[in-house]
Structure formats: structure tokens, C-alpha cells
Amino acid sequence: MKNKKAVIFDLDGTLLDTLTDIADSMNEVLARYGFPVHDYGAYRTMIGAGMDVLARRAVPEDRRDDETVSRVAAAMREEYDRRWSLTSRPYPGVTEMLTLLTERGIPFSVLSNKLDSFAKQMVSALLGDWHFFEVRGLVQGLPRKPDPHIALEMADSLGLPAEQVIFVGDSDIDMETAVRAGMVPVGVLWGYQTPERLTSAGAFALLSSPRELMGIL
């Protein structure tokens, strides 16, 4: 596993703890529509596939028609635009890890299913002291994770074969992306999903703290 030359990170649940702002934004929208709200624990299983999927999962089962989901997702985008920075912060140890990667000359990027505008805005605001080779979020018309297309484009931009890239994330979607791209899937235990889900999705290694990443590079 040594001599890997680059890292692609997921964002929510991996570099940034965004759960509260996402959950509060969606609950505000659900309440506005007269729908039941969810506790933070429930959102751990909803986050990761993008805002449209989050909206579909959050509304009641009998209201998951395309029109309702589309309206809720649009309202969520507006609400989240107002709330995204209220409590979201890097996880403990993340900034130190990014500094160590920088010192070792290992390039790192972000690939998120968060809307591209939000992903770029959040990295700039909350992790702007570190240079990310690339930050890519969800763009209309392009495939989302776990499709490996964008991950492979990012490896190509780095000038590296996929097998020399570590893909770090907190979800089964991230692990599946890495496996399908031929990258090294590494799961983090401080995020939103369980070790069992990460392992069953193909995680090669599980990290208990950000600094542990340095031991497998």
C-alpha cells in the first residue's frame, strides 16, 4: 500500500462535519411543507448521494412523487445556502493531516456529491489555507458517485494511474467509487456510516483518526 502518490477525499463526513447544518436546513423545509422532521441520527443514513436524493429520502414515502421531491430539493438548496456555515467545521485532526500531506508533497483533491457550487464554497471558506489540486462537486449532466467517471478524470488530471490514488470517504458510496475506479478505498470512522457498511463496500483500510492516513501512504 505504500508509495501511493495522491489522495481524493470525500467532503461531508470525511473532511467536514456538516451534519447539523444539513439536517437543520432540511428539517426547516420539511416543517414548511407540513412533513415530519427527522433527528440527526436519521440523517446519517440519508446523506451522501446528493441533495435530490436527500430530499426524496426525507419526505414521507407517500409524497415521493417527482414534483414534490423537486420542490423540496429546490427549497432545500435555498435554505442550505443560508445555513451551510453556521456549525460546519473540519473534523479534529483534518487540518493537521492536510499540512502533513502538503509537507510531503502529496497532492490532494475533493470529489463530492454535494452541488459543485457548495463544495467549492465550503472548501474555500473552511479549508482555504490548504491547496487542493481540484475540488469537484455534482454538476448537472455529469455522473455522480459511485460512478467512477469523475474520479478517473481527476486521476488523469494528476497524471497518475488510478491504482496510485487513495480514495478516502465515510460512506459505502465512496468505497464503491474507489473500487470501480481501481483506486485504493479507505474508510473513515468519524463520519456518518458504520464500519460494517464501509467494509462490505470494499474498504481496504479504516482510519480512526485523520493522522492515520499518513501511515498508509
N, C-alpha and C positions, 0 to 999 in steps of 0.2 A: 504493500500500500504506500510505501514511501516514494518520494520523488514525484508526487503529483504537483502540477505546475500552476493550477488556478482553482478558484472556488466560485461557484454560483450559489448565492443564498436566496432562499425564500425571504419574504419580508414579515408579514403578520405572523406572530407566534414563533418567529425564529430570531430576527434581529430586533423587532419592536413588539412591545406588549401593547396591543391596540384593542384588546377585547372590550374594555369598558366603554370606550368611545363608539365602537361599532354597535354594541348591544344597546346602549342608551339611545343612539340615533334610530335604530330600527324599532325599538320599543315606543319611541315618540311617534313614529309613523303609524305603527300598528294601533296605538291608542287613538290616534286621529281618525282612523278608519273604523273604530269600534271593535277591533280584533283583540283577542287575548295577547298579553305580553309574555315574555319568557325570562327566566332567570339567567344569570351569567353562565352557569354550568351548561344550560341547554345550548347556548351559542357556541360552545366549544366544538360541538358536532356539526354546526351549520356553516362555520366559516371555512374558507379555503378554495372555493370553486368560483368565486366572483360574486358581484353584487346581485345580478339577476337570479342566480341560483339561491343565494341567501334569501332574497325576497320570496321565492317560491317555497322554500323550506319553512319560512317564518309565518306565513299566512295559514289560516285554518285549511285543512285538507279539502273541505267542500267549497273553498274560494280560490282554488289554484288554477282558474281559467287564465288564459293568456292576457286578457285585457286587465284583469285585476292585478296580476303579477307585474305587468308592465307599469301600471300606475304606481304601485307600491315601490317598485325599484326606482322609478324616476323621483318620487318623493324622498326616498332614502338617499339618493345621490345629493339632493339639495340639503337635506338635514345633516348628512355627514360632512358636507363642505363647511358647515358652520361649527361642527363639533370635533373634527378629527384631531385637533391638537390640545384638547382640554386635559386629557390624562395620559395620552400615549407617550411612551418613553422607551429608550433602549433597555433591554434586559441587563441586569447586573453582569458585568464581565464582557459585554459585547464590544464596548469601545476599546477596552484593553486588547481584546483579540484582534480588532481591526488595526490597531497600532502595531502589534506583533507581525501581522501579515505584511503591513507596509514596510516594516524594517527588514523583513526577509525578501522583499521584492516579489511577493506573490500577488498577482492581480486578482481582484475580486469584483463580482457583479451581483446584481439583483434581478431575479425573474419572479414576478408576482402575478397572481390572478386578480389583484386589485386593479382598478382602472388606471391606465398609464399616467394620466394627469395626477391622480392622487399618489401613486407610487413615487413619481419624480419629486413631487412637492414635499412628501414626507421625508424622503431621504435627504433632500436639500436642507430641510428645516431641522431635522433631528440627528442627522449623521453627516452634516455638511463639512465637518472638519477632516473627513477622510475622502480620498479619491476613489470613486467607484469607476471601474473601466466602462461599465454600461449599467443602466437601470432601465428595465423594460417591464411594463405592465400590460394589462389587457387592452388591445386595440380592436375596434370593430372590424370584422372581416378576417382577422388572423386567429389561428387556433389557440386555445388556452391549454394550460397544463391539465392533464398529464400528456397531451400530445407533445412529442419531443421536438417539434419543428423549430420553435424559437430557441430552445436550449442548444440545439445543434448549430443554429445560425450564430449564437453567441460564442460557441467554441471555435467556429470558423473565424470569427472576428478576432479572437485571441491568437489565431494561428496555431491552434493545438488540436490534436485528435481528441475525440470525446473521452477516451479512456484515461487521459491525463487530467481530467477535470473532476473535482469533487462537487457534488450537488448536495447542499445542506438544507434541510427543511424539517418542519414539525408535523407533517401530515402524510397520509398514505398517497395523496396526490403527488407530493414531492418525490417520494420514493419511487412511485411508478414512472414519473417523468425521467428520473435518473436511469432507471433500468431500461426503459425504452430507448433512451438516447445512448446507452452504452457508457454512461458515466458512473462514478462511484457514489452510491446512495448512502448518505449519512444522516441519521435522525437526531433530533434534539429532544431532550426530556423535559425542558422547561416550557414547552409550547402547549398546544391545545388538544393534542391527541395522545393516546396511551402507547406505552412501549410495545404492546402486543400488536396494535394496528401498524405501527412502523415496521416491526419485524416481519409481519405477514406480508407486507407490501414490498419487502426486499431489502430492508436496511442492512448494509454491511457492518455498520457500527452505530452505536448510540452514545451520544455525548450527555454527560450530566452537567457540564459547565462549558461555556464558550472556549475557555483556555485549552480544554482537552483536544480541540481541533488541531492545535499545533503539534501534538504528539503523533498524528497520523499523516502529516504532510511530508 
